[in-house]
Amino acid sequence: MTMRGWRLAVVAVLAAICVSGPGHPEVIRTASDLGPLPADRYDFTPQDYQRSQRASALLVRQCMAERGHPDFPLDPRYPSDPFVATAVSTDYGALDLATARRWGYGWDPAKSRAFRPKGRRMTNAEYADFPACNAKTNRRLMRGIDLKRDWLYASTREIEVDKAVKRDPRLRAAWHVWSRCVAEQGFTRYPDPVAAYTDTAWQRGSDGNTRHTQRERATAAADVTCKRRHHTAELWHAALARKQAADITRHRDRYAAGLQALQTYRSNIAEVLRKLG
């Protein structure tokens, strides 16, 4: 395809985005700003995660009480604190300009502390019984679900869909434009935004956070600026939506079974919350 053809294709996709998403903000700061994707309804949501954590904690506490630990906390700390990594990137790499300028491709260390358990530390005796109660809890919440075949089927397709997305010619053209934009500002010419985010030059620590160097922060800011200037995230989102829709059509029965498994899981969680609070 000629360069003029690429431009027309990009314009056509952007026009479709503008028509289909009138409620979307002009400036993309988070992945949710881009709107829903076809596979979203088949996948775990943040609300599912919060409810599952609550149900799991209640079941574990009940099990621990049965094993002679009546005051086991709902949100216990381990006998020794592990490192806590905090995911701040999106599927599209960095998107928020203020965050990029302040933290580069890392994050505020206070975020990791915010996710640490709030309860007391487990005793050694409690820690010895905890794995068995945790396993029992998982079996209870997964009751009635075929784990190998149906459980979160959409997530098992993400790898194949992602491969197809990366081969999409319109997306590769968008990455090329973004890459040239970043290079023109004096930074490395990365093949795509993920390569910029994962560059080993940022020297991530054991918790996954970076060193927030001036070079890193400047690169991240250029990355986000170029995404905004050339609508990279929007084009990426559109490519992902196309590939997901095609995959769902091709495997409709399997996706439907996966959705039923997810709904069973939600029902199991709801039952635990009704009984245990």
C-alpha positions as CSV (number, residue, x, y, z in Angstrom):
1,M,0.0,0.0,0.0
2,T,1.2,3.5,-0.8
3,M,1.9,6.1,1.9
4,R,-1.2,7.9,0.7
5,G,-3.2,4.7,1.2
6,W,-1.9,4.4,4.8
7,R,-3.0,8.0,5.5
8,L,-6.5,7.3,4.2
9,A,-6.7,4.1,6.2
10,V,-5.7,6.0,9.4
11,V,-8.2,8.8,8.7
12,A,-10.9,6.2,8.1
13,V,-10.3,4.5,11.4
14,L,-10.1,7.7,13.3
15,A,-13.4,8.8,11.8
16,A,-15.0,5.6,12.9
17,I,-13.7,6.1,16.4
18,C,-15.1,9.6,16.6
19,V,-18.5,8.5,15.3
20,S,-18.7,5.4,17.6
21,G,-17.5,7.1,20.8
22,P,-19.1,10.5,21.3
23,G,-18.8,10.2,25.1
24,H,-15.1,9.5,25.1
25,P,-12.8,12.2,26.5
26,E,-10.6,14.1,24.1
27,V,-7.5,13.3,26.1
28,I,-6.9,9.6,26.9
29,R,-5.4,9.2,30.4
30,T,-6.5,5.6,31.2
31,A,-7.4,2.5,29.2
32,S,-11.0,2.9,30.3
33,D,-11.1,6.3,28.5
34,L,-11.0,4.3,25.3
35,G,-14.2,2.5,26.0
36,P,-15.2,-1.1,26.2
37,L,-13.9,-4.0,24.1
38,P,-15.9,-7.0,22.8
39,A,-14.2,-9.5,25.1
40,D,-14.7,-7.4,28.2
41,R,-18.0,-9.1,29.1
42,Y,-16.2,-12.5,29.2
43,D,-13.5,-11.5,31.6
44,F,-13.0,-10.8,35.3
45,T,-13.9,-7.2,36.3
46,P,-12.4,-5.1,39.2
47,Q,-15.7,-5.6,41.0
48,D,-15.4,-9.3,40.6
49,Y,-11.9,-9.1,42.1
50,Q,-13.0,-7.1,45.1
51,R,-16.0,-9.4,45.8
52,S,-13.8,-12.5,45.4
53,Q,-11.2,-11.1,47.8
54,R,-13.9,-10.5,50.4
55,A,-15.5,-14.0,49.9
56,S,-12.1,-15.7,50.0
57,A,-11.2,-13.9,53.2
58,L,-14.4,-14.9,54.9
59,L,-14.0,-18.5,53.9
60,V,-10.4,-18.7,55.0
61,R,-11.3,-17.1,58.3
62,Q,-14.0,-19.7,58.8
63,C,-11.7,-22.6,57.9
64,M,-9.0,-21.2,60.2
65,A,-11.4,-21.0,63.1
66,E,-12.3,-24.7,62.5
67,R,-8.6,-25.5,62.8
68,G,-8.2,-23.7,66.1
69,H,-7.5,-20.1,65.1
70,P,-10.7,-18.2,66.1
71,D,-9.3,-14.7,65.8
72,F,-7.7,-15.0,62.3
73,P,-7.7,-11.6,60.6
74,L,-9.5,-11.0,57.3
75,D,-6.5,-9.3,55.8
76,P,-3.5,-10.9,57.4
77,R,0.2,-10.1,56.8
78,Y,2.6,-13.0,56.2
79,P,5.2,-13.9,58.8
80,S,7.7,-12.0,56.5
81,D,6.5,-9.3,54.1
82,P,7.0,-10.1,50.4
83,F,7.8,-7.5,47.8
84,V,4.6,-5.9,46.4
85,A,4.6,-5.0,42.8
86,T,2.1,-2.4,41.6
87,A,0.9,-2.6,38.0
88,V,0.6,0.9,36.6
89,S,0.9,0.4,32.8
90,T,-2.0,-0.3,30.5
91,D,-2.2,-2.6,27.5
92,Y,-1.2,0.5,25.5
93,G,1.8,1.4,27.7
94,A,2.0,4.8,29.4
95,L,-1.0,7.1,28.8
96,D,-1.1,9.7,31.6
97,L,1.2,12.6,30.8
98,A,1.4,14.0,34.4
99,T,2.4,10.5,35.7
100,A,4.9,10.1,32.9
101,R,6.6,13.4,33.7
102,R,6.8,12.6,37.5
103,W,7.4,8.8,37.6
104,G,8.5,7.9,34.1
105,Y,7.6,4.2,33.5
106,G,7.4,3.5,37.2
107,W,5.1,4.7,40.0
108,D,4.9,6.4,43.3
109,P,6.4,4.0,45.9
110,A,3.5,4.9,48.2
111,K,1.2,2.9,45.9
112,S,3.0,-0.3,46.8
113,R,2.5,0.4,50.5
114,A,-1.2,1.1,50.0
115,F,-1.7,-2.5,48.7
116,R,-0.1,-4.2,51.7
117,P,-2.4,-6.1,54.0
118,K,-4.0,-4.1,56.9
119,G,-4.4,-7.0,59.4
120,R,-1.9,-8.3,61.9
121,R,0.9,-10.7,61.0
122,M,0.1,-14.4,61.0
123,T,1.6,-16.5,63.7
124,N,3.8,-19.5,62.6
125,A,1.0,-21.9,63.7
126,E,-1.6,-20.0,61.6
127,Y,0.8,-19.9,58.6
128,A,1.2,-23.6,58.7
129,D,-2.6,-24.1,58.4
130,F,-3.2,-21.2,55.9
131,P,-2.3,-23.1,52.6
132,A,-4.9,-25.8,53.3
133,C,-7.6,-23.3,54.1
134,N,-6.7,-21.3,51.0
135,A,-7.0,-24.4,48.8
136,K,-10.3,-25.3,50.4
137,T,-11.6,-21.8,49.7
138,N,-10.6,-22.0,46.1
139,R,-12.4,-25.3,45.6
140,R,-15.5,-23.8,47.2
141,L,-15.5,-20.7,44.9
142,M,-14.8,-22.9,41.8
143,R,-17.6,-25.3,42.5
144,G,-19.5,-26.4,39.4
145,I,-16.8,-25.0,37.0
146,D,-14.7,-26.9,34.5
147,L,-11.4,-25.3,35.1
148,K,-9.5,-26.8,32.2
149,R,-12.1,-26.2,29.6
150,D,-14.3,-23.2,30.5
151,W,-12.7,-21.1,33.3
152,L,-12.1,-17.6,31.9
153,Y,-11.9,-18.9,28.4
154,A,-11.4,-15.3,27.0
155,S,-8.2,-14.9,29.0
156,T,-6.8,-18.1,27.4
157,R,-7.4,-16.5,24.0
158,E,-5.6,-13.3,24.8
159,I,-2.2,-14.6,23.7
160,E,-3.5,-15.6,20.2
161,V,-5.6,-12.4,19.8
162,D,-2.5,-10.3,20.9
163,K,-0.4,-12.0,18.2
164,A,-3.1,-11.2,15.6
165,V,-3.2,-7.6,16.8
166,K,0.5,-7.1,16.4
167,R,0.3,-8.3,12.8
168,D,-2.5,-5.8,12.0
169,P,-1.1,-3.6,9.2
170,R,-3.0,-0.5,10.4
171,L,-1.6,-0.8,13.9
172,R,1.9,-1.4,12.6
173,A,1.6,1.8,10.6
174,A,0.4,3.6,13.7
175,W,3.4,2.3,15.7
176,H,5.7,3.4,13.0
177,V,4.4,7.0,13.1
178,W,4.6,7.0,16.9
179,S,8.1,5.6,16.9
180,R,9.3,8.2,14.4
181,C,7.7,10.9,16.6
182,V,9.6,9.8,19.7
183,A,12.9,9.5,17.8
184,E,12.4,13.0,16.4
185,Q,12.4,14.3,20.0
186,G,15.8,12.8,20.6
187,F,14.9,9.5,22.1
188,T,15.4,5.8,21.2
189,R,13.4,4.7,18.2
190,Y,11.4,1.9,19.8
191,P,9.4,-0.5,17.6
192,D,6.3,-0.1,19.8
193,P,5.2,1.5,23.1
194,V,5.6,-1.8,25.0
195,A,9.3,-1.8,24.1
196,A,9.6,1.7,25.5
197,Y,7.9,0.7,28.8
198,T,10.0,-2.5,29.2
199,D,13.4,-1.0,28.2
200,T,16.0,-2.5,30.6
201,A,17.7,1.0,30.8
202,W,15.0,1.9,33.4
203,Q,16.6,-0.7,35.8
204,R,13.5,-2.0,37.5
205,G,14.0,-3.2,41.0
206,S,12.8,-6.4,42.6
207,D,9.3,-4.8,43.1
208,G,9.1,-3.8,39.5
209,N,9.5,-0.1,40.0
210,T,12.0,2.0,38.1
211,R,14.6,4.6,39.1
212,H,12.7,7.6,37.7
213,T,15.8,9.1,36.1
214,Q,15.5,12.3,34.1
215,R,16.1,10.4,30.8
216,E,13.4,7.9,31.7
217,R,10.9,10.6,32.6
218,A,11.6,12.6,29.5
219,T,11.2,9.5,27.3
220,A,7.9,8.6,28.9
221,A,6.6,12.1,28.5
222,A,7.6,12.0,24.8
223,D,6.0,8.6,24.5
224,V,2.6,9.9,25.8
225,T,2.8,13.1,23.9
226,C,3.3,11.2,20.6
227,K,0.5,8.9,21.4
228,R,-1.8,11.8,21.9
229,R,-0.6,13.6,18.8
230,H,-1.1,10.6,16.5
231,H,-4.0,8.9,18.3
232,T,-1.9,5.7,18.8
233,A,-3.9,4.3,21.7
234,E,-7.2,4.9,19.8
235,L,-5.9,3.1,16.7
236,W,-4.5,0.3,18.9
237,H,-7.8,0.0,20.7
238,A,-9.7,-0.2,17.4
239,A,-7.3,-3.0,16.1
240,L,-7.8,-4.9,19.4
241,A,-11.6,-4.5,19.1
242,R,-11.6,-5.9,15.5
243,K,-9.5,-9.0,16.4
244,Q,-11.5,-9.7,19.5
245,A,-14.8,-9.5,17.6
246,A,-13.5,-11.9,15.0
247,D,-12.2,-14.3,17.6
248,I,-15.5,-14.3,19.5
249,T,-17.4,-15.0,16.2
250,R,-15.0,-17.8,15.4
251,H,-15.3,-19.5,18.8
252,R,-18.7,-18.4,19.9
253,D,-19.7,-21.6,21.7
254,R,-16.4,-21.7,23.7
255,Y,-16.8,-18.0,24.7
256,A,-20.4,-18.7,25.8
257,A,-19.2,-21.6,27.9
258,G,-16.5,-19.4,29.5
259,L,-19.1,-16.8,30.2
260,Q,-21.3,-19.4,31.9
261,A,-18.3,-20.4,34.1
262,L,-17.7,-16.8,35.1
263,Q,-21.4,-16.4,36.0
264,T,-21.2,-19.6,38.1
265,Y,-18.2,-18.1,39.9
266,R,-20.1,-14.9,40.5
267,S,-23.0,-16.9,41.9
268,N,-20.7,-18.8,44.2
269,I,-19.2,-15.6,45.5
270,A,-22.7,-14.1,46.1
271,E,-23.8,-17.2,48.1
272,V,-20.7,-16.9,50.3
273,L,-21.3,-13.2,50.9
274,R,-24.9,-13.8,51.8
275,K,-24.0,-16.5,54.3
276,L,-20.9,-15.1,55.8
277,G,-21.3,-11.4,55.3
